Amino acid sequence: MAVSEKTRKIIWGEAGGRCAICRVQVVTAGTDYDDPSVFGEEAHIVARSKGGPRAGLLDDASIDSHTNLVLLCSRHHKQIDDQPGHFTVDRLREIKAQHAAWTRSLSEATPGRPKLVPNPGFPQPRVLTLITRGNPLWNMIKSSVTFEYALPDGLPAENEDLIMEFLNVVQDYCDIAAELHSVRENRDAEKGLQSYLSRLAERNFLVGAFVRQMLLTDGSGQEGTPWPMLRVKVQPASHATITDEGGRPFPNEQPSTGASDKEQSA
């Protein structure tokens, strides 16, 4: 039995066209020459096949019903199937229900289109904080709900691959930070970030970051939802300038990659 067109409409409508885990829109804009790209997938909570992840006792009609499907981006679809011990049936049903409630809150509270705007109650950072240890970056990740990044163009392939690998790790930690509660889990996250910071330092790259306090609003005039945004930038040490908090450069100061501290744990 296949997923019906009606079921697909229900799934996409309940999810607002967003992945239930990362809440990213799973349809990209079209171009002058191409249609929009779709990377959303209707993922089974209880697997259709007997040997699949979270396989259980559901009849054929229920397997492909909207109650057993959740809209995910392709990356998180693969993750939940690769990690069924963490993404249990109950956990996925909770994720789906929470996401549906969040989607309804956006549409019911206001008629406008959601957007991020600076939170006027907080000063906005003007400079990036130099990050040389895993602990400060992990604390920023835990306090953020969204993530953006910047990296230089024209890098050798091996350097760009390392930077992209690091940024993917940061994105992954942003996705799961709220689910890591034990001291061990947090410590392991810090060490994982520290490892990448040290490898980047060995290649003379600096990592800067800040958390920008934003609001998720829809233009209705009502108070928005706090939506802290982490910004991470990787750049060659030779391109960086040390400044004070107001952005004024210190004379005769050269930034350090911290490469000599690469063995220090976070």
C-alpha positions in Angstrom: 0.0 0.0 0.0 1.4 3.4 -1.0 1.1 6.8 0.7 -2.0 8.4 -0.8 -2.1 11.9 -2.3 -4.5 13.0 0.5 -2.2 11.7 3.2 0.7 13.6 1.7 -1.3 16.8 1.7 -2.2 16.2 5.4 1.5 15.6 6.3 2.8 18.7 4.5 0.0 20.9 5.8 0.4 19.9 9.4 4.2 20.5 9.1 3.9 23.8 7.3 6.3 22.6 4.7 9.1 22.4 7.2 11.2 19.5 8.6 9.8 18.6 12.0 13.4 18.4 13.5 15.3 21.4 12.1 12.2 23.3 10.9 13.9 24.3 7.7 11.7 24.9 4.7 12.0 21.7 2.6 11.2 23.4 -0.8 13.8 25.8 -2.2 12.9 28.7 -4.5 13.0 28.2 -8.2 15.4 29.9 -10.6 15.0 31.5 -14.0 15.5 28.1 -15.6 14.5 25.5 -13.1 11.6 24.5 -10.9 11.8 24.7 -7.1 13.8 21.9 -5.5 12.1 19.6 -3.0 14.1 17.8 -0.3 11.3 17.0 2.1 10.4 13.4 2.7 7.5 11.6 4.3 9.3 9.5 6.9 7.7 6.4 8.5 7.7 6.4 12.3 7.1 2.7 12.4 8.9 1.1 9.5 6.9 -0.4 6.6 9.3 -3.4 6.3 9.7 -5.9 9.1 13.4 -5.4 9.3 13.3 -1.6 9.1 13.9 0.9 12.0 11.3 0.9 14.7 9.4 -2.0 13.0 6.4 -3.0 15.0 2.8 -4.2 14.9 0.8 -2.0 12.6 -1.6 -3.2 10.0 -1.0 -2.2 6.3 -3.6 0.5 6.4 -2.0 2.2 9.4 1.6 2.0 8.1 1.0 4.5 5.4 -1.5 6.7 7.3 -0.7 10.3 8.2 -0.5 9.3 11.9 2.6 7.2 11.1 4.3 9.7 8.9 6.4 12.8 9.7 7.8 15.3 7.3 11.6 15.6 7.5 14.4 17.0 5.4 16.4 14.3 3.6 19.3 14.7 6.1 17.1 14.1 9.2 15.2 11.3 7.5 18.5 9.4 7.2 19.5 10.3 10.7 16.3 8.9 12.3 16.7 5.7 10.4 20.4 5.4 11.2 19.7 6.1 14.9 16.5 4.2 15.9 17.8 3.7 19.5 17.6 7.5 20.0 14.7 8.3 17.7 12.2 5.9 19.2 8.5 5.7 18.1 7.4 7.7 21.2 10.2 10.3 20.6 9.2 10.8 16.9 5.6 11.1 17.8 6.5 13.8 20.4 8.7 15.6 17.8 5.8 15.5 15.3 3.2 16.8 17.8 5.4 19.6 19.0 6.2 20.7 15.5 2.6 20.7 14.5 1.7 22.8 17.5 4.5 25.2 16.7 3.3 25.5 13.1 -0.3 26.1 14.2 0.9 28.9 16.6 2.5 30.7 13.7 -0.5 30.6 11.5 -3.2 31.2 14.2 -1.5 34.0 16.0 -0.9 36.2 13.0 -1.6 36.3 9.3 1.8 37.5 8.1 4.9 35.7 6.9 7.3 34.8 9.7 10.6 36.5 9.6 13.6 37.2 11.9 14.3 40.7 13.2 16.8 42.0 15.7 15.5 41.9 19.3 15.4 45.6 20.4 15.8 44.5 24.0 19.4 43.4 23.5 22.5 45.2 22.1 23.5 43.6 18.9 27.1 42.4 18.7 29.5 44.3 16.4 32.5 42.0 16.4 33.0 38.2 16.6 34.5 36.6 19.7 37.7 34.7 18.9 37.0 31.0 19.7 40.0 28.8 20.6 38.3 26.3 22.9 35.3 24.0 22.6 33.6 25.1 25.8 32.7 28.7 24.8 31.5 27.6 21.4 29.4 24.8 23.0 27.8 27.3 25.4 26.9 29.5 22.4 25.4 26.5 20.5 23.2 25.6 23.6 21.8 29.1 23.8 20.9 29.3 20.1 18.0 28.0 18.0 19.3 28.8 14.5 22.7 29.0 12.8 24.4 30.9 10.0 28.0 30.8 8.9 30.6 32.5 6.7 33.9 31.2 5.1 36.3 32.6 2.6 36.2 31.8 -1.2 39.0 30.4 -3.2 40.3 27.9 -0.6 42.3 24.8 -1.5 40.0 21.8 -1.5 41.5 20.1 1.6 41.0 23.3 3.6 37.5 23.9 2.4 36.6 20.3 3.1 37.8 20.6 6.7 35.9 23.9 7.3 32.7 22.5 5.8 33.1 19.4 8.0 33.5 21.6 11.0 30.4 23.7 10.1 28.3 20.6 9.6 29.3 19.4 13.1 28.2 22.8 14.5 24.9 22.5 12.6 24.4 19.0 14.0 25.1 20.1 17.5 22.7 22.9 17.1 20.0 20.4 16.2 20.6 18.1 19.1 21.9 20.4 21.9 18.6 20.5 23.7 18.5 16.7 24.0 22.0 16.4 25.6 21.5 16.7 29.4 24.3 14.7 31.1 27.7 16.1 32.0 29.3 13.4 29.9 27.3 14.3 26.8 28.1 18.0 27.1 31.8 17.2 27.8 32.0 15.0 24.7 30.4 17.8 22.6 33.0 20.3 23.9 35.8 17.9 23.1 34.4 17.2 19.6 34.4 21.0 18.9 37.8 21.4 20.4 39.3 18.8 18.0 38.1 20.7 15.0 39.2 24.1 16.4 42.7 22.6 16.9 42.9 21.2 13.4 41.8 24.5 11.9 44.4 26.3 14.1 47.1 24.0 12.7 46.3 25.3 9.3 46.3 28.9 10.5 42.5 29.5 10.4 40.6 31.4 13.1 37.1 30.8 14.2 35.0 33.7 15.4 31.4 33.6 16.7 28.6 35.5 18.4 25.0 34.9 19.4 22.7 37.5 18.0 19.4 38.0 19.8 16.6 37.9 17.3 12.8 37.7 17.3 10.6 35.5 15.1 7.8 37.7 14.0 5.2 37.9 11.3 4.8 41.7 11.0 1.6 41.9 12.9 2.9 44.2 15.6 2.6 41.5 18.3 5.6 40.5 20.4 7.8 38.0 18.6 9.3 34.7 19.8 12.9 34.9 21.0 15.1 33.2 18.4 18.8 33.5 19.3 21.0 33.1 16.1 24.5 31.7 16.2 26.9 33.2 13.6 30.2 31.4 13.0 32.9 32.7 10.7 36.1 30.9 9.7 38.9 32.9 8.1 42.7 32.8 7.6 44.6 34.3 10.6 46.3 36.7 8.2 43.0 38.3 7.3 41.8 38.9 10.9 42.1 42.1 13.0 41.9 42.3 16.8 39.5 44.9 18.0 37.8 46.1 21.2 34.1 45.4 21.7 33.2 48.6 19.7 35.1 47.3 16.7 38.1 49.7 17.1 41.3 47.9 16.1 44.1 47.5 18.6 47.4 48.9 17.2 50.2 46.4 16.5 48.2 43.4 17.6 48.3 40.1 15.6 45.7 37.4 16.2 46.8 34.0 17.4 45.4 30.8 16.2 46.0 29.2 19.5 47.8 26.3 17.7 50.2 25.9 20.7 47.1 25.1 22.8 45.8 22.4 20.5 46.3 19.6 23.1 44.3 21.5 25.8 41.0 20.0 26.5 37.8 22.2 26.4 
